Amino acid sequence: MSIITWIESGGSAQHRSPAVSTHITQYPCTITMAARSKTALAVGSAPWIENERDQAQQFHELEVEEFGYAARNELEWLNEHMAEIFSRDQR
């Protein structure tokens, strides 16, 4: 019996397999399904477009920040190794 079938049957003890029973008693949790929000914006409406643009801008800003962090780390690494090379040459 699958976990979905067990949940649909009400999760009674008579339908539990030993493995599922052990897992459920050791790790109690609530399983919920995500439902579509009643306040979902109509696709293509002005508020929907504005929301999409805001999300795209936030994504872009995050990507720029992550790229800047990676580039800064690479330059620091390069500077450290170039300094090491130049210090060896002066010895």
Secondary structure, DSSP 4 states (H G I P E B T S, - for coil): --HHHHHHTT--GGG--HHHHHHHHHS----------TTPPPTTSHHHHHHHHHHHHHHHHHHHHHHHHHHHHHHHHHHHHHHHHHHHHT-
